[in-house]
Amino acid sequence: MPIIIAALLTLSFELKKELDKNPSLPIVSQATIKSYVLKGAAADMQEYGRMVKSDIEVYAGFYVVAMVAIGGGTLIGAFFYW
């Protein structure tokens, strides 16, 4: 999930740069998609997305460590997560 959030934040920022260069970009210039791109590229949304991504990483890390400690997961699984 954190990887998906990071990818969406980066994608919205990059699409915003492309929209600034070419406002009539074929798919991205549609009103619905354009509003999502502009909202995702805003500085406050980028900061909020980074915060949520970090929180999810911490919570999932606690979960993985707890699962390894009680035997619900393997140490290799925890290493693959990180």
mmCIF file of the N, C-alpha and C atoms, coordinates in Angstrom:
data_MODEL
# 
_entry.id   MODEL 
# 
loop_
_atom_site.group_PDB 
_atom_site.id 
_atom_site.type_symbol 
_atom_site.label_atom_id 
_atom_site.label_alt_id 
_atom_site.label_comp_id 
_atom_site.label_asym_id 
_atom_site.label_entity_id 
_atom_site.label_seq_id 
_atom_site.pdbx_PDB_ins_code 
_atom_site.Cartn_x 
_atom_site.Cartn_y 
_atom_site.Cartn_z 
_atom_site.occupancy 
_atom_site.B_iso_or_equiv 
_atom_site.pdbx_formal_charge 
_atom_site.auth_seq_id 
_atom_site.auth_comp_id 
_atom_site.auth_asym_id 
_atom_site.auth_atom_id 
_atom_site.pdbx_PDB_model_num 
ATOM 1   N N  . MET A 1 1  ? 0.796   -1.198  0.000   1.00 0.00 ? 1  MET A N  1 
ATOM 2   C CA . MET A 1 1  ? 0.000   0.000   0.000   1.00 0.00 ? 1  MET A CA 1 
ATOM 3   C C  . MET A 1 1  ? 0.848   1.275   0.000   1.00 0.00 ? 1  MET A C  1 
ATOM 4   N N  . PRO A 1 2  ? 1.924   1.345   0.806   1.00 0.00 ? 2  PRO A N  1 
ATOM 5   C CA . PRO A 1 2  ? 2.744   2.570   0.751   1.00 0.00 ? 2  PRO A CA 1 
ATOM 6   C C  . PRO A 1 2  ? 3.355   2.812   -0.623  1.00 0.00 ? 2  PRO A C  1 
ATOM 7   N N  . ILE A 1 3  ? 3.669   1.755   -1.334  1.00 0.00 ? 3  ILE A N  1 
ATOM 8   C CA . ILE A 1 3  ? 4.240   1.923   -2.671  1.00 0.00 ? 3  ILE A CA 1 
ATOM 9   C C  . ILE A 1 3  ? 3.205   2.509   -3.617  1.00 0.00 ? 3  ILE A C  1 
ATOM 10  N N  . ILE A 1 4  ? 1.967   2.079   -3.476  1.00 0.00 ? 4  ILE A N  1 
ATOM 11  C CA . ILE A 1 4  ? 0.896   2.599   -4.332  1.00 0.00 ? 4  ILE A CA 1 
ATOM 12  C C  . ILE A 1 4  ? 0.664   4.081   -4.048  1.00 0.00 ? 4  ILE A C  1 
ATOM 13  N N  . ILE A 1 5  ? 0.667   4.456   -2.778  1.00 0.00 ? 5  ILE A N  1 
ATOM 14  C CA . ILE A 1 5  ? 0.479   5.872   -2.419  1.00 0.00 ? 5  ILE A CA 1 
ATOM 15  C C  . ILE A 1 5  ? 1.612   6.713   -2.989  1.00 0.00 ? 5  ILE A C  1 
ATOM 16  N N  . ALA A 1 6  ? 2.840   6.241   -2.852  1.00 0.00 ? 6  ALA A N  1 
ATOM 17  C CA . ALA A 1 6  ? 3.984   6.989   -3.396  1.00 0.00 ? 6  ALA A CA 1 
ATOM 18  C C  . ALA A 1 6  ? 3.888   7.101   -4.914  1.00 0.00 ? 6  ALA A C  1 
ATOM 19  N N  . ALA A 1 7  ? 3.465   6.036   -5.567  1.00 0.00 ? 7  ALA A N  1 
ATOM 20  C CA . ALA A 1 7  ? 3.336   6.064   -7.030  1.00 0.00 ? 7  ALA A CA 1 
ATOM 21  C C  . ALA A 1 7  ? 2.255   7.046   -7.467  1.00 0.00 ? 7  ALA A C  1 
ATOM 22  N N  . LEU A 1 8  ? 1.134   7.064   -6.776  1.00 0.00 ? 8  LEU A N  1 
ATOM 23  C CA . LEU A 1 8  ? 0.063   7.995   -7.138  1.00 0.00 ? 8  LEU A CA 1 
ATOM 24  C C  . LEU A 1 8  ? 0.464   9.443   -6.911  1.00 0.00 ? 8  LEU A C  1 
ATOM 25  N N  . LEU A 1 9  ? 1.177   9.714   -5.834  1.00 0.00 ? 9  LEU A N  1 
ATOM 26  C CA . LEU A 1 9  ? 1.634   11.085  -5.592  1.00 0.00 ? 9  LEU A CA 1 
ATOM 27  C C  . LEU A 1 9  ? 2.613   11.535  -6.666  1.00 0.00 ? 9  LEU A C  1 
ATOM 28  N N  . THR A 1 10 ? 3.533   10.654  -7.027  1.00 0.00 ? 10 THR A N  1 
ATOM 29  C CA . THR A 1 10 ? 4.508   10.993  -8.069  1.00 0.00 ? 10 THR A CA 1 
ATOM 30  C C  . THR A 1 10 ? 3.819   11.153  -9.419  1.00 0.00 ? 10 THR A C  1 
ATOM 31  N N  . LEU A 1 11 ? 2.884   10.260  -9.714  1.00 0.00 ? 11 LEU A N  1 
ATOM 32  C CA . LEU A 1 11 ? 2.178   10.323  -10.989 1.00 0.00 ? 11 LEU A CA 1 
ATOM 33  C C  . LEU A 1 11 ? 1.371   11.611  -11.108 1.00 0.00 ? 11 LEU A C  1 
ATOM 34  N N  . SER A 1 12 ? 0.676   12.003  -10.057 1.00 0.00 ? 12 SER A N  1 
ATOM 35  C CA . SER A 1 12 ? -0.112  13.232  -10.137 1.00 0.00 ? 12 SER A CA 1 
ATOM 36  C C  . SER A 1 12 ? 0.788   14.455  -10.315 1.00 0.00 ? 12 SER A C  1 
ATOM 37  N N  . PHE A 1 13 ? 1.941   14.462  -9.652  1.00 0.00 ? 13 PHE A N  1 
ATOM 38  C CA . PHE A 1 13 ? 2.866   15.583  -9.806  1.00 0.00 ? 13 PHE A CA 1 
ATOM 39  C C  . PHE A 1 13 ? 3.422   15.642  -11.228 1.00 0.00 ? 13 PHE A C  1 
ATOM 40  N N  . GLU A 1 14 ? 3.795   14.485  -11.777 1.00 0.00 ? 14 GLU A N  1 
ATOM 41  C CA . GLU A 1 14 ? 4.341   14.448  -13.137 1.00 0.00 ? 14 GLU A CA 1 
ATOM 42  C C  . GLU A 1 14 ? 3.274   14.800  -14.177 1.00 0.00 ? 14 GLU A C  1 
ATOM 43  N N  . LEU A 1 15 ? 2.051   14.327  -13.979 1.00 0.00 ? 15 LEU A N  1 
ATOM 44  C CA . LEU A 1 15 ? 0.980   14.677  -14.910 1.00 0.00 ? 15 LEU A CA 1 
ATOM 45  C C  . LEU A 1 15 ? 0.658   16.162  -14.848 1.00 0.00 ? 15 LEU A C  1 
ATOM 46  N N  . LYS A 1 16 ? 0.777   16.761  -13.682 1.00 0.00 ? 16 LYS A N  1 
ATOM 47  C CA . LYS A 1 16 ? 0.561   18.211  -13.555 1.00 0.00 ? 16 LYS A CA 1 
ATOM 48  C C  . LYS A 1 16 ? 1.601   18.972  -14.364 1.00 0.00 ? 16 LYS A C  1 
ATOM 49  N N  . LYS A 1 17 ? 2.864   18.508  -14.314 1.00 0.00 ? 17 LYS A N  1 
ATOM 50  C CA . LYS A 1 17 ? 3.905   19.161  -15.120 1.00 0.00 ? 17 LYS A CA 1 
ATOM 51  C C  . LYS A 1 17 ? 3.597   19.021  -16.604 1.00 0.00 ? 17 LYS A C  1 
ATOM 52  N N  . GLU A 1 18 ? 3.112   17.853  -17.018 1.00 0.00 ? 18 GLU A N  1 
ATOM 53  C CA . GLU A 1 18 ? 2.761   17.663  -18.425 1.00 0.00 ? 18 GLU A CA 1 
ATOM 54  C C  . GLU A 1 18 ? 1.564   18.517  -18.824 1.00 0.00 ? 18 GLU A C  1 
ATOM 55  N N  . LEU A 1 19 ? 0.610   18.672  -17.929 1.00 0.00 ? 19 LEU A N  1 
ATOM 56  C CA . LEU A 1 19 ? -0.536  19.543  -18.221 1.00 0.00 ? 19 LEU A CA 1 
ATOM 57  C C  . LEU A 1 19 ? -0.114  20.999  -18.338 1.00 0.00 ? 19 LEU A C  1 
ATOM 58  N N  . ASP A 1 20 ? 0.876   21.401  -17.557 1.00 0.00 ? 20 ASP A N  1 
ATOM 59  C CA . ASP A 1 20 ? 1.376   22.778  -17.679 1.00 0.00 ? 20 ASP A CA 1 
ATOM 60  C C  . ASP A 1 20 ? 2.036   23.007  -19.034 1.00 0.00 ? 20 ASP A C  1 
ATOM 61  N N  . LYS A 1 21 ? 2.729   21.991  -19.541 1.00 0.00 ? 21 LYS A N  1 
ATOM 62  C CA . LYS A 1 21 ? 3.378   22.100  -20.854 1.00 0.00 ? 21 LYS A CA 1 
ATOM 63  C C  . LYS A 1 21 ? 2.363   22.045  -21.986 1.00 0.00 ? 21 LYS A C  1 
ATOM 64  N N  . ASN A 1 22 ? 1.404   21.104  -21.881 1.00 0.00 ? 22 ASN A N  1 
ATOM 65  C CA . ASN A 1 22 ? 0.436   20.875  -22.944 1.00 0.00 ? 22 ASN A CA 1 
ATOM 66  C C  . ASN A 1 22 ? -0.955  20.737  -22.329 1.00 0.00 ? 22 ASN A C  1 
ATOM 67  N N  . PRO A 1 23 ? -1.717  21.825  -22.247 1.00 0.00 ? 23 PRO A N  1 
ATOM 68  C CA . PRO A 1 23 ? -3.035  21.769  -21.591 1.00 0.00 ? 23 PRO A CA 1 
ATOM 69  C C  . PRO A 1 23 ? -4.062  20.890  -22.304 1.00 0.00 ? 23 PRO A C  1 
ATOM 70  N N  . SER A 1 24 ? -3.816  20.520  -23.547 1.00 0.00 ? 24 SER A N  1 
ATOM 71  C CA . SER A 1 24 ? -4.779  19.692  -24.275 1.00 0.00 ? 24 SER A CA 1 
ATOM 72  C C  . SER A 1 24 ? -4.282  18.254  -24.412 1.00 0.00 ? 24 SER A C  1 
ATOM 73  N N  . LEU A 1 25 ? -3.600  17.757  -23.403 1.00 0.00 ? 25 LEU A N  1 
ATOM 74  C CA . LEU A 1 25 ? -3.135  16.373  -23.385 1.00 0.00 ? 25 LEU A CA 1 
ATOM 75  C C  . LEU A 1 25 ? -4.356  15.458  -23.491 1.00 0.00 ? 25 LEU A C  1 
ATOM 76  N N  . PRO A 1 26 ? -4.324  14.439  -24.370 1.00 0.00 ? 26 PRO A N  1 
ATOM 77  C CA . PRO A 1 26 ? -5.539  13.696  -24.725 1.00 0.00 ? 26 PRO A CA 1 
ATOM 78  C C  . PRO A 1 26 ? -6.376  13.155  -23.555 1.00 0.00 ? 26 PRO A C  1 
ATOM 79  N N  . ILE A 1 27 ? -5.872  12.320  -22.724 1.00 0.00 ? 27 ILE A N  1 
ATOM 80  C CA . ILE A 1 27 ? -6.698  11.699  -21.688 1.00 0.00 ? 27 ILE A CA 1 
ATOM 81  C C  . ILE A 1 27 ? -6.717  12.547  -20.424 1.00 0.00 ? 27 ILE A C  1 
ATOM 82  N N  . VAL A 1 28 ? -5.601  13.118  -20.091 1.00 0.00 ? 28 VAL A N  1 
ATOM 83  C CA . VAL A 1 28 ? -5.459  13.844  -18.832 1.00 0.00 ? 28 VAL A CA 1 
ATOM 84  C C  . VAL A 1 28 ? -6.224  15.160  -18.832 1.00 0.00 ? 28 VAL A C  1 
ATOM 85  N N  . SER A 1 29 ? -6.504  15.737  -19.986 1.00 0.00 ? 29 SER A N  1 
ATOM 86  C CA . SER A 1 29 ? -7.174  17.035  -20.032 1.00 0.00 ? 29 SER A CA 1 
ATOM 87  C C  . SER A 1 29 ? -8.688  16.927  -19.861 1.00 0.00 ? 29 SER A C  1 
ATOM 88  N N  . GLN A 1 30 ? -9.241  15.716  -19.724 1.00 0.00 ? 30 GLN A N  1 
ATOM 89  C CA . GLN A 1 30 ? -10.671 15.580  -19.436 1.00 0.00 ? 30 GLN A CA 1 
ATOM 90  C C  . GLN A 1 30 ? -10.942 16.168  -18.059 1.00 0.00 ? 30 GLN A C  1 
ATOM 91  N N  . ALA A 1 31 ? -12.105 16.752  -17.890 1.00 0.00 ? 31 ALA A N  1 
ATOM 92  C CA . ALA A 1 31 ? -12.396 17.521  -16.670 1.00 0.00 ? 31 ALA A CA 1 
ATOM 93  C C  . ALA A 1 31 ? -12.282 16.679  -15.401 1.00 0.00 ? 31 ALA A C  1 
ATOM 94  N N  . THR A 1 32 ? -12.811 15.475  -15.412 1.00 0.00 ? 32 THR A N  1 
ATOM 95  C CA . THR A 1 32 ? -12.787 14.646  -14.205 1.00 0.00 ? 32 THR A CA 1 
ATOM 96  C C  . THR A 1 32 ? -11.369 14.259  -13.829 1.00 0.00 ? 32 THR A C  1 
ATOM 97  N N  . ILE A 1 33 ? -10.617 13.778  -14.779 1.00 0.00 ? 33 ILE A N  1 
ATOM 98  C CA . ILE A 1 33 ? -9.241  13.342  -14.513 1.00 0.00 ? 33 ILE A CA 1 
ATOM 99  C C  . ILE A 1 33 ? -8.371  14.537  -14.170 1.00 0.00 ? 33 ILE A C  1 
ATOM 100 N N  . LYS A 1 34 ? -8.585  15.639  -14.854 1.00 0.00 ? 34 LYS A N  1 
ATOM 101 C CA . LYS A 1 34 ? -7.784  16.835  -14.606 1.00 0.00 ? 34 LYS A CA 1 
ATOM 102 C C  . LYS A 1 34 ? -7.980  17.340  -13.175 1.00 0.00 ? 34 LYS A C  1 
ATOM 103 N N  . SER A 1 35 ? -9.223  17.286  -12.678 1.00 0.00 ? 35 SER A N  1 
ATOM 104 C CA . SER A 1 35 ? -9.456  17.750  -11.305 1.00 0.00 ? 35 SER A CA 1 
ATOM 105 C C  . SER A 1 35 ? -8.735  16.864  -10.298 1.00 0.00 ? 35 SER A C  1 
ATOM 106 N N  . TYR A 1 36 ? -8.709  15.541  -10.528 1.00 0.00 ? 36 TYR A N  1 
ATOM 107 C CA . TYR A 1 36 ? -7.981  14.640  -9.632  1.00 0.00 ? 36 TYR A CA 1 
ATOM 108 C C  . TYR A 1 36 ? -6.472  14.876  -9.700  1.00 0.00 ? 36 TYR A C  1 
ATOM 109 N N  . VAL A 1 37 ? -5.967  15.131  -10.893 1.00 0.00 ? 37 VAL A N  1 
ATOM 110 C CA . VAL A 1 37 ? -4.531  15.391  -11.050 1.00 0.00 ? 37 VAL A CA 1 
ATOM 111 C C  . VAL A 1 37 ? -4.146  16.679  -10.337 1.00 0.00 ? 37 VAL A C  1 
ATOM 112 N N  . LEU A 1 38 ? -4.935  17.722  -10.525 1.00 0.00 ? 38 LEU A N  1 
ATOM 113 C CA . LEU A 1 38 ? -4.627  19.001  -9.886  1.00 0.00 ? 38 LEU A CA 1 
ATOM 114 C C  . LEU A 1 38 ? -4.746  18.905  -8.371  1.00 0.00 ? 38 LEU A C  1 
ATOM 115 N N  . LYS A 1 39 ? -5.738  18.160  -7.889  1.00 0.00 ? 39 LYS A N  1 
ATOM 116 C CA . LYS A 1 39 ? -5.890  17.985  -6.444  1.00 0.00 ? 39 LYS A CA 1 
ATOM 117 C C  . LYS A 1 39 ? -4.718  17.188  -5.880  1.00 0.00 ? 39 LYS A C  1 
ATOM 118 N N  . GLY A 1 40 ? -4.298  16.140  -6.579  1.00 0.00 ? 40 GLY A N  1 
ATOM 119 C CA . GLY A 1 40 ? -3.193  15.305  -6.106  1.00 0.00 ? 40 GLY A CA 1 
ATOM 120 C C  . GLY A 1 40 ? -1.844  15.990  -6.184  1.00 0.00 ? 40 GLY A C  1 
ATOM 121 N N  . ALA A 1 41 ? -1.699  16.953  -7.082  1.00 0.00 ? 41 ALA A N  1 
ATOM 122 C CA . ALA A 1 41 ? -0.427  17.653  -7.239  1.00 0.00 ? 41 ALA A CA 1 
ATOM 123 C C  . ALA A 1 41 ? -0.292  18.845  -6.295  1.00 0.00 ? 41 ALA A C  1 
ATOM 124 N N  . ALA A 1 42 ? -1.355  19.190  -5.584  1.00 0.00 ? 42 ALA A N  1 
ATOM 125 C CA . ALA A 1 42 ? -1.298  20.322  -4.655  1.00 0.00 ? 42 ALA A CA 1 
ATOM 126 C C  . ALA A 1 42 ? -0.326  20.003  -3.518  1.00 0.00 ? 42 ALA A C  1 
ATOM 127 N N  . ALA A 1 43 ? 0.325   21.020  -3.024  1.00 0.00 ? 43 ALA A N  1 
ATOM 128 C CA . ALA A 1 43 ? 1.365   20.833  -2.005  1.00 0.00 ? 43 ALA A CA 1 
ATOM 129 C C  . ALA A 1 43 ? 0.807   20.230  -0.719  1.00 0.00 ? 43 ALA A C  1 
ATOM 130 N N  . ASP A 1 44 ? -0.385  20.660  -0.308  1.00 0.00 ? 44 ASP A N  1 
ATOM 131 C CA . ASP A 1 44 ? -0.950  20.108  0.925   1.00 0.00 ? 44 ASP A CA 1 
ATOM 132 C C  . ASP A 1 44 ? -1.336  18.644  0.770   1.00 0.00 ? 44 ASP A C  1 
ATOM 133 N N  . MET A 1 45 ? -1.817  18.259  -0.413  1.00 0.00 ? 45 MET A N  1 
ATOM 134 C CA . MET A 1 45 ? -2.161  16.859  -0.653  1.00 0.00 ? 45 MET A CA 1 
ATOM 135 C C  . MET A 1 45 ? -0.903  15.997  -0.742  1.00 0.00 ? 45 MET A C  1 
ATOM 136 N N  . GLN A 1 46 ? 0.164   16.536  -1.321  1.00 0.00 ? 46 GLN A N  1 
ATOM 137 C CA . GLN A 1 46 ? 1.423   15.797  -1.378  1.00 0.00 ? 46 GLN A CA 1 
ATOM 138 C C  . GLN A 1 46 ? 1.953   15.546  0.036   1.00 0.00 ? 46 GLN A C  1 
ATOM 139 N N  . GLU A 1 47 ? 1.887   16.560  0.885   1.00 0.00 ? 47 GLU A N  1 
ATOM 140 C CA . GLU A 1 47 ? 2.358   16.402  2.263   1.00 0.00 ? 47 GLU A CA 1 
ATOM 141 C C  . GLU A 1 47 ? 1.483   15.417  3.031   1.00 0.00 ? 47 GLU A C  1 
ATOM 142 N N  . TYR A 1 48 ? 0.176   15.516  2.863   1.00 0.00 ? 48 TYR A N  1 
ATOM 143 C CA . TYR A 1 48 ? -0.737  14.592  3.533   1.00 0.00 ? 48 TYR A CA 1 
ATOM 144 C C  . TYR A 1 48 ? -0.501  13.160  3.068   1.00 0.00 ? 48 TYR A C  1 
ATOM 145 N N  . GLY A 1 49 ? -0.276  12.972  1.775   1.00 0.00 ? 49 GLY A N  1 
ATOM 146 C CA . GLY A 1 49 ? -0.001  11.640  1.246   1.00 0.00 ? 49 GLY A CA 1 
ATOM 147 C C  . GLY A 1 49 ? 1.275   11.043  1.812   1.00 0.00 ? 49 GLY A C  1 
ATOM 148 N N  . ARG A 1 50 ? 2.306   11.865  1.952   1.00 0.00 ? 50 ARG A N  1 
ATOM 149 C CA . ARG A 1 50 ? 3.553   11.381  2.552   1.00 0.00 ? 50 ARG A CA 1 
ATOM 150 C C  . ARG A 1 50 ? 3.352   10.990  4.012   1.00 0.00 ? 50 ARG A C  1 
ATOM 151 N N  . MET A 1 51 ? 2.537   11.762  4.719   1.00 0.00 ? 51 MET A N  1 
ATOM 152 C CA . MET A 1 51 ? 2.265   11.457  6.120   1.00 0.00 ? 51 MET A CA 1 
ATOM 153 C C  . MET A 1 51 ? 1.497   10.135  6.251   1.00 0.00 ? 51 MET A C  1 
ATOM 154 N N  . VAL A 1 52 ? 0.488   9.942   5.423   1.00 0.00 ? 52 VAL A N  1 
ATOM 155 C CA . VAL A 1 52 ? -0.295  8.707   5.459   1.00 0.00 ? 52 VAL A CA 1 
ATOM 156 C C  . VAL A 1 52 ? 0.578   7.513   5.088   1.00 0.00 ? 52 VAL A C  1 
ATOM 157 N N  . LYS A 1 53 ? 1.420   7.694   4.088   1.00 0.00 ? 53 LYS A N  1 
ATOM 158 C CA . LYS A 1 53 ? 2.322   6.610   3.676   1.00 0.00 ? 53 LYS A CA 1 
ATOM 159 C C  . LYS A 1 53 ? 3.251   6.212   4.820   1.00 0.00 ? 53 LYS A C  1 
ATOM 160 N N  . SER A 1 54 ? 3.787   7.191   5.507   1.00 0.00 ? 54 SER A N  1 
ATOM 161 C CA . SER A 1 54 ? 4.678   6.911   6.639   1.00 0.00 ? 54 SER A CA 1 
ATOM 162 C C  . SER A 1 54 ? 3.934   6.212   7.773   1.00 0.00 ? 54 SER A C  1 
ATOM 163 N N  . ASP A 1 55 ? 2.720   6.666   8.046   1.00 0.00 ? 55 ASP A N  1 
ATOM 164 C CA . ASP A 1 55 ? 1.930   6.024   9.103   1.00 0.00 ? 55 ASP A CA 1 
ATOM 165 C C  . ASP A 1 55 ? 1.636   4.569   8.777   1.00 0.00 ? 55 ASP A C  1 
ATOM 166 N N  . ILE A 1 56 ? 1.280   4.298   7.542   1.00 0.00 ? 56 ILE A N  1 
ATOM 167 C CA . ILE A 1 56 ? 0.990   2.919   7.143   1.00 0.00 ? 56 ILE A CA 1 
ATOM 168 C C  . ILE A 1 56 ? 2.241   2.058   7.260   1.00 0.00 ? 56 ILE A C  1 
ATOM 169 N N  . GLU A 1 57 ? 3.382   2.613   6.871   1.00 0.00 ? 57 GLU A N  1 
ATOM 170 C CA . GLU A 1 57 ? 4.628   1.844   6.992   1.00 0.00 ? 57 GLU A CA 1 
ATOM 171 C C  . GLU A 1 57 ? 4.926   1.503   8.445   1.00 0.00 ? 57 GLU A C  1 
ATOM 172 N N  . VAL A 1 58 ? 4.707   2.441   9.347   1.00 0.00 ? 58 VAL A N  1 
ATOM 173 C CA . VAL A 1 58 ? 4.976   2.190   10.768  1.00 0.00 ? 58 VAL A CA 1 
ATOM 174 C C  . VAL A 1 58 ? 4.011   1.149   11.314  1.00 0.00 ? 58 VAL A C  1 
ATOM 175 N N  . TYR A 1 59 ? 2.717   1.300   11.036  1.00 0.00 ? 59 TYR A N  1 
ATOM 176 C CA . TYR A 1 59 ? 1.731   0.357   11.552  1.00 0.00 ? 59 TYR A CA 1 
ATOM 177 C C  . TYR A 1 59 ? 1.962   -1.042  10.992  1.00 0.00 ? 59 TYR A C  1 
ATOM 178 N N  . ALA A 1 60 ? 2.255   -1.128  9.723   1.00 0.00 ? 60 ALA A N  1 
ATOM 179 C CA . ALA A 1 60 ? 2.524   -2.440  9.131   1.00 0.00 ? 60 ALA A CA 1 
ATOM 180 C C  . ALA A 1 60 ? 3.807   -3.035  9.699   1.00 0.00 ? 60 ALA A C  1 
ATOM 181 N N  . GLY A 1 61 ? 4.786   -2.200  9.998   1.00 0.00 ? 61 GLY A N  1 
ATOM 182 C CA . GLY A 1 61 ? 6.020   -2.687  10.608  1.00 0.00 ? 61 GLY A CA 1 
ATOM 183 C C  . GLY A 1 61 ? 5.778   -3.274  11.982  1.00 0.00 ? 61 GLY A C  1 
ATOM 184 N N  . PHE A 1 62 ? 4.960   -2.578  12.793  1.00 0.00 ? 62 PHE A N  1 
ATOM 185 C CA . PHE A 1 62 ? 4.606   -3.135  14.105  1.00 0.00 ? 62 PHE A CA 1 
ATOM 186 C C  . PHE A 1 62 ? 3.878   -4.467  13.952  1.00 0.00 ? 62 PHE A C  1 
ATOM 187 N N  . TYR A 1 63 ? 2.994   -4.536  12.981  1.00 0.00 ? 63 TYR A N  1 
ATOM 188 C CA . TYR A 1 63 ? 2.240   -5.769  12.745  1.00 0.00 ? 63 TYR A CA 1 
ATOM 189 C C  . TYR A 1 63 ? 3.179   -6.909  12.356  1.00 0.00 ? 63 TYR A C  1 
ATOM 190 N N  . VAL A 1 64 ? 4.110   -6.634  11.446  1.00 0.00 ? 64 VAL A N  1 
ATOM 191 C CA . VAL A 1 64 ? 5.041   -7.678  11.004  1.00 0.00 ? 64 VAL A CA 1 
ATOM 192 C C  . VAL A 1 64 ? 5.912   -8.142  12.168  1.00 0.00 ? 64 VAL A C  1 
ATOM 193 N N  . VAL A 1 65 ? 6.422   -7.209  12.961  1.00 0.00 ? 65 VAL A N  1 
ATOM 194 C CA . VAL A 1 65 ? 7.257   -7.581  14.107  1.00 0.00 ? 65 VAL A CA 1 
ATOM 195 C C  . VAL A 1 65 ? 6.449   -8.402  15.105  1.00 0.00 ? 65 VAL A C  1 
ATOM 196 N N  . ALA A 1 66 ? 5.203   -8.000  15.373  1.00 0.00 ? 66 ALA A N  1 
ATOM 197 C CA . ALA A 1 66 ? 4.360   -8.754  16.300  1.00 0.00 ? 66 ALA A CA 1 
ATOM 198 C C  . ALA A 1 66 ? 4.066   -10.151 15.766  1.00 0.00 ? 66 ALA A C  1 
ATOM 199 N N  . MET A 1 67 ? 3.821   -10.264 14.487  1.00 0.00 ? 67 MET A N  1 
ATOM 200 C CA . MET A 1 67 ? 3.533   -11.577 13.902  1.00 0.00 ? 67 MET A CA 1 
ATOM 201 C C  . MET A 1 67 ? 4.752   -12.490 13.983  1.00 0.00 ? 67 MET A C  1 
ATOM 202 N N  . VAL A 1 68 ? 5.930   -11.940 13.780  1.00 0.00 ? 68 VAL A N  1 
ATOM 203 C CA . VAL A 1 68 ? 7.152   -12.746 13.897  1.00 0.00 ? 68 VAL A CA 1 
ATOM 204 C C  . VAL A 1 68 ? 7.350   -13.154 15.353  1.00 0.00 ? 68 VAL A C  1 
ATOM 205 N N  . ALA A 1 69 ? 7.065   -12.237 16.281  1.00 0.00 ? 69 ALA A N  1 
ATOM 206 C CA . ALA A 1 69 ? 7.274   -12.526 17.702  1.00 0.00 ? 69 ALA A CA 1 
ATOM 207 C C  . ALA A 1 69 ? 6.345   -13.618 18.213  1.00 0.00 ? 69 ALA A C  1 
ATOM 208 N N  . ILE A 1 70 ? 5.099   -13.646 17.740  1.00 0.00 ? 70 ILE A N  1 
ATOM 209 C CA . ILE A 1 70 ? 4.170   -14.667 18.224  1.00 0.00 ? 70 ILE A CA 1 
ATOM 210 C C  . ILE A 1 70 ? 4.097   -15.880 17.308  1.00 0.00 ? 70 ILE A C  1 
ATOM 211 N N  . GLY A 1 71 ? 4.878   -15.881 16.272  1.00 0.00 ? 71 GLY A N  1 
ATOM 212 C CA . GLY A 1 71 ? 4.948   -17.046 15.404  1.00 0.00 ? 71 GLY A CA 1 
ATOM 213 C C  . GLY A 1 71 ? 3.961   -17.053 14.256  1.00 0.00 ? 71 GLY A C  1 
ATOM 214 N N  . GLY A 1 72 ? 3.285   -15.948 14.019  1.00 0.00 ? 72 GLY A N  1 
ATOM 215 C CA . GLY A 1 72 ? 2.311   -15.884 12.933  1.00 0.00 ? 72 GLY A CA 1 
ATOM 216 C C  . GLY A 1 72 ? 2.931   -15.588 11.583  1.00 0.00 ? 72 GLY A C  1 
ATOM 217 N N  . GLY A 1 73 ? 4.196   -15.283 11.574  1.00 0.00 ? 73 GLY A N  1 
ATOM 218 C CA . GLY A 1 73 ? 4.895   -14.991 10.332  1.00 0.00 ? 73 GLY A CA 1 
ATOM 219 C C  . GLY A 1 73 ? 6.331   -15.455 10.456  1.00 0.00 ? 73 GLY A C  1 
ATOM 220 N N  . THR A 1 74 ? 7.042   -15.349 9.386   1.00 0.00 ? 74 THR A N  1 
ATOM 221 C CA . THR A 1 74 ? 8.435   -15.781 9.410   1.00 0.00 ? 74 THR A CA 1 
ATOM 222 C C  . THR A 1 74 ? 9.347   -14.570 9.353   1.00 0.00 ? 74 THR A C  1 
ATOM 223 N N  . LEU A 1 75 ? 10.558  -14.754 9.775   1.00 0.00 ? 75 LEU A N  1 
ATOM 224 C CA . LEU A 1 75 ? 11.542  -13.682 9.730   1.00 0.00 ? 75 LEU A CA 1 
ATOM 225 C C  . LEU A 1 75 ? 11.846  -13.306 8.280   1.00 0.00 ? 75 LEU A C  1 
ATOM 226 N N  . ILE A 1 76 ? 11.839  -14.298 7.403   1.00 0.00 ? 76 ILE A N  1 
ATOM 227 C CA . ILE A 1 76 ? 12.073  -14.029 5.973   1.00 0.00 ? 76 ILE A CA 1 
ATOM 228 C C  . ILE A 1 76 ? 10.956  -13.140 5.423   1.00 0.00 ? 76 ILE A C  1 
ATOM 229 N N  . GLY A 1 77 ? 9.725   -13.383 5.830   1.00 0.00 ? 77 GLY A N  1 
ATOM 230 C CA . GLY A 1 77 ? 8.609   -12.542 5.389   1.00 0.00 ? 77 GLY A CA 1 
ATOM 231 C C  . GLY A 1 77 ? 8.782   -11.106 5.824   1.00 0.00 ? 77 GLY A C  1 
ATOM 232 N N  . ALA A 1 78 ? 9.265   -10.914 7.052   1.00 0.00 ? 78 ALA A N  1 
ATOM 233 C CA . ALA A 1 78 ? 9.503   -9.554  7.550   1.00 0.00 ? 78 ALA A CA 1 
ATOM 234 C C  . ALA A 1 78 ? 10.611  -8.882  6.755   1.00 0.00 ? 78 ALA A C  1 
ATOM 235 N N  . PHE A 1 79 ? 11.662  -9.620  6.430   1.00 0.00 ? 79 PHE A N  1 
ATOM 236 C CA . PHE A 1 79 ? 12.759  -9.046  5.628   1.00 0.00 ? 79 PHE A CA 1 
ATOM 237 C C  . PHE A 1 79 ? 12.276  -8.682  4.234   1.00 0.00 ? 79 PHE A C  1 
ATOM 238 N N  . PHE A 1 80 ? 11.410  -9.502  3.651   1.00 0.00 ? 80 PHE A N  1 
ATOM 239 C CA . PHE A 1 80 ? 10.904  -9.184  2.319   1.00 0.00 ? 80 PHE A CA 1 
ATOM 240 C C  . PHE A 1 80 ? 10.009  -7.955  2.343   1.00 0.00 ? 80 PHE A C  1 
ATOM 241 N N  . TYR A 1 81 ? 9.316   -7.739  3.478   1.00 0.00 ? 81 TYR A N  1 
ATOM 242 C CA . TYR A 1 81 ? 8.499   -6.527  3.574   1.00 0.00 ? 81 TYR A CA 1 
ATOM 243 C C  . TYR A 1 81 ? 9.377   -5.292  3.530   1.00 0.00 ? 81 TYR A C  1 
ATOM 244 N N  . TRP A 1 82 ? 10.471  -5.302  4.294   1.00 0.00 ? 82 TRP A N  1 
ATOM 245 C CA . TRP A 1 82 ? 11.354  -4.148  4.317   1.00 0.00 ? 82 TRP A CA 1 
ATOM 246 C C  . TRP A 1 82 ? 12.350  -4.232  3.208   1.00 0.00 ? 82 TRP A C  1 
# 
